[in-house]
């Protein structure tokens, strides 16, 4: 049954800008007056929404002040794989950013492995 759920994922999305950047790989990230809908058209407000490129579905993220991170909010039907990919992209961006702060030049190999070379 289609319904909107709020769920904590394995990866904690602490950095709003990195989350938005990760989402942009999969579609349009919406940050103003954002909302998501389930299959039946029921709406829920979110802090950040992702509209997939094909326009078929939207998922969102809400800020949890207790954990100081963003949690998934949306219709879970059919989005399990993309949620995994969003988490991978976010981690890749976070690791790249951390390495760059320490003076490494980061490249990505074909297998998706990040390589840091001291500048």
Secondary structure, DSSP 8 states (H G I E B T S, - for coil): ---EEEE--SS-B--HHHHHHHHTTTEEEE-SS-EEE-TT--EEE-SEEEEETTSS-EEEEEEETTTTEEEEEEE-TT-HHHHHHHHHHHHHHHHHHHHHHTTEEEEE-TTS-EEEEE-
